[in-house]
């Protein structure tokens, strides 16, 4: 797929979306469990140079309220996620990036 990320590698997709879009992301992921290993959500205070028209609340706070979603998936499943999930977020004013997972494991299990 990518010359920078070999096939068979796990990748981590990071999404930053407004809180209002959290359910869209979670619902899509739960409807497609075969595409990922796991995902985690965190509240996020988003700061971006490219933010368009921050709301009055965001101007006062100095940041937008968002959600950071980490999704660990096989690199080979990325195209399906890219074609399926990202179009659902086209109006979300969010951001994503993809990085290789160098190592991973379970904690407290033998």
C-alpha positions as semicolon CSV with decimal commas, in nm:
position;residue;x (nm);y (nm);z (nm)
1;X;0,000;0,000;0,000
2;X;0,247;0,262;0,118
3;X;0,617;0,245;0,038
4;X;0,680;0,383;0,389
5;X;0,469;0,127;0,577
6;X;0,523;-0,239;0,480
7;X;0,228;-0,474;0,438
8;X;0,151;-0,673;0,752
9;X;0,235;-0,382;0,981
10;X;-0,006;-0,252;1,240
11;X;-0,079;0,117;1,208
12;X;-0,232;0,371;1,443
13;X;-0,493;0,606;1,303
14;X;-0,538;0,922;1,506
15;X;-0,852;1,126;1,448
16;X;-0,935;1,459;1,606
17;X;-1,300;1,549;1,565
18;X;-1,543;1,782;1,742
19;X;-1,730;1,618;2,030
20;X;-2,051;1,628;1,826
21;X;-1,894;1,376;1,581
22;X;-1,786;1,122;1,845
23;X;-2,093;0,901;1,799
24;X;-2,043;0,894;1,421
25;X;-1,690;0,759;1,467
26;X;-1,780;0,510;1,739
27;X;-2,088;0,381;1,555
28;X;-1,890;0,330;1,234
29;X;-1,611;0,147;1,415
30;X;-1,853;-0,075;1,608
31;X;-2,027;-0,161;1,278
32;X;-1,689;-0,270;1,127
33;X;-1,510;-0,469;1,401
34;X;-1,314;-0,684;1,155
35;X;-1,116;-0,378;1,037
36;X;-0,935;-0,290;1,361
37;X;-0,765;-0,442;1,665
38;X;-0,897;-0,186;1,916
39;X;-0,976;0,181;1,959
40;X;-0,958;0,432;2,243
41;X;-1,121;0,775;2,283
42;X;-0,989;1,069;2,483
43;X;-1,131;1,416;2,543
44;X;-0,915;1,670;2,360
45;X;-0,860;2,045;2,367
46;X;-0,794;2,115;2,002
47;X;-0,566;2,398;1,892
48;X;-0,518;2,449;1,518
49;X;-0,380;2,724;1,299
50;X;-0,616;2,614;1,024
51;X;-0,937;2,618;1,231
52;X;-1,213;2,792;1,043
53;X;-1,439;3,037;1,222
54;X;-1,402;2,935;1,586
55;X;-1,721;2,972;1,784
56;X;-1,745;3,246;2,049
57;X;-1,700;2,977;2,317
58;X;-1,383;2,852;2,146
59;X;-1,252;3,207;2,115
60;X;-1,297;3,262;2,490
61;X;-1,157;2,920;2,588
62;X;-0,871;2,943;2,341
63;X;-0,942;2,593;2,210
64;X;-1,214;2,377;2,066
65;X;-1,358;2,081;2,254
66;X;-1,280;1,766;2,065
67;X;-1,226;1,394;2,083
68;X;-0,900;1,218;2,002
69;X;-0,958;0,868;1,869
70;X;-0,673;0,617;1,840
71;X;-0,749;0,315;1,621
72;X;-0,498;0,029;1,588
73;X;-0,551;-0,165;1,268
74;X;-0,365;-0,376;1,015
75;X;-0,215;-0,151;0,749
76;X;-0,394;-0,360;0,485
77;X;-0,731;-0,246;0,630
78;X;-0,646;0,124;0,609
79;X;-0,792;0,171;0,257
80;X;-1,131;0,036;0,374
81;X;-1,129;0,269;0,675
82;X;-1,018;0,559;0,457
83;X;-1,300;0,494;0,206
84;X;-1,563;0,414;0,470
85;X;-1,508;0,631;0,777
86;X;-1,340;0,946;0,651
87;X;-1,622;1,040;0,409
88;X;-1,863;1,016;0,706
89;X;-1,658;1,295;0,868
90;X;-1,633;1,524;0,565
91;X;-1,816;1,809;0,744
92;X;-1,658;1,749;1,085
93;X;-1,369;1,999;1,054
94;X;-1,136;1,737;1,198
95;X;-0,792;1,601;1,120
96;X;-0,633;1,257;1,089
97;X;-0,290;1,102;1,060
98;X;-0,156;0,749;1,030
99;X;0,162;0,614;1,189
100;X;0,323;0,269;1,202
101;X;0,304;0,079;1,530
102;X;0,662;-0,006;1,622
103;X;0,570;-0,247;1,902
104;X;0,264;-0,345;2,102
105;X;0,158;-0,597;2,362
106;X;-0,079;-0,677;2,643
107;X;-0,011;-0,556;2,997
108;X;-0,061;-0,789;3,291
109;X;-0,128;-1,102;3,088
110;X;0,101;-1,398;3,038
